[in-house]
Structures are given as C-alpha cells and as structure tokens.
C-alpha cells in the first residue's frame, strides 16, 4: 500500500513538514520532561545531556549514547554503581569505545 502512496507523500515539500515535526517534538518533550526527577542529579544530568546532544550531533543515537555513558559515570562517582544494571555497563562501554575510536586512530 505504501508503494502506491509514495507519490502523494512526495508532493508535500519538506518545508511544509518541518513545522509539524517541530510541533510533535515539542509535545513529546513537554510530556516527558516533567516526569524526570530533577532533584536526583544522577538522573537529571544524563537526561539533560541526552536532550542536548541529539540536536548538536544531528544524531539520536549519539545523544542516547552520551546519556548512557553519563548515567553510568555519575552513578559510579556517586557510589551508587550497584544500582546500575549490568546491561547498562555493557552498552555504556560500547558507546565509550565508539566515541574514543577517533582518538585511538581506529577510524
């Protein structure tokens, strides 16, 4: 069905779709940000870093990765490392290696 609707979708220029995407992004942001525990810095700072890095790096993946790394580092620094699931350590280590690859000359 999508194959037949593709010409209809291409009729809408990206300039017309951008305001709708901004509105949807705002609604998602407004609904989710108020649920963050801003009093706990080990949660608030990674959430803020994630939201900040997504537009600056033009990559959702890089934003989420920086959030994972920041979360693990802050929990370890606060002495709350036992509260972090093992899978989170693995994912954060993979992202940290990914971010360090240019410095190590592996790219």
SVG drawing of the C-alpha trace seen along z (x, -y; Angstrom):
<svg xmlns="http://www.w3.org/2000/svg" viewBox="-2 -25 48 32">
<polyline fill="none" stroke="black" stroke-width="0.4" points="0.0,0.0 2.9,-2.4 4.2,-1.9 1.1,-3.4 1.0,-6.3 4.6,-7.3 3.8,-9.9 1.3,-11.5 3.9,-11.8 6.5,-13.3 4.0,-16.0 4.5,-17.6 7.7,-19.6 10.0,-19.2 9.5,-22.9 5.8,-22.1 6.5,-19.0 9.1,-20.8 6.6,-22.8 4.6,-19.6 7.7,-17.8 8.6,-20.6 5.1,-20.6 5.3,-16.8 8.7,-17.2 7.5,-19.9 4.5,-17.8 6.8,-14.8 9.3,-17.0 6.6,-18.7 5.0,-15.5 8.2,-13.7 10.4,-16.3 8.1,-16.9 8.4,-13.2 12.2,-13.5 13.3,-13.5 15.3,-16.8 16.3,-16.6 18.4,-13.5 21.4,-14.7 22.4,-11.2 19.2,-11.1 18.7,-14.7 22.2,-15.4 22.1,-12.3 18.6,-13.3 19.8,-16.8 22.9,-15.6 20.8,-13.3 18.4,-16.1 21.3,-18.5 23.4,-16.1 20.7,-15.0 20.3,-18.3 24.0,-19.2 25.3,-16.0 22.3,-15.6 22.0,-12.0 19.5,-10.4 22.0,-7.5 24.8,-9.8 22.5,-11.6 21.3,-8.4 24.8,-7.0 26.1,-10.1 23.2,-9.8 24.1,-6.1 27.8,-7.0 26.9,-10.0 24.5,-8.0 27.0,-5.2 29.8,-7.6 27.7,-9.7 26.2,-6.7 29.7,-5.3 31.0,-8.7 28.1,-8.9 28.9,-5.5 25.6,-4.0 27.2,-1.7 25.3,1.3 22.0,-0.3 23.1,-0.2 22.1,2.9 24.9,5.0 23.5,4.4 23.8,0.6 27.5,1.1 28.0,3.1 26.1,0.6 27.9,-2.4 31.3,-0.7 30.5,-0.1 29.4,-3.7 32.6,-4.9 34.7,-2.8 32.8,-4.2 33.4,-7.8 37.1,-7.0 37.8,-5.3 38.9,-8.6 41.3,-9.4 42.7,-5.9 43.2,-6.2 40.8,-3.4 38.6,-5.2"/>
</svg>
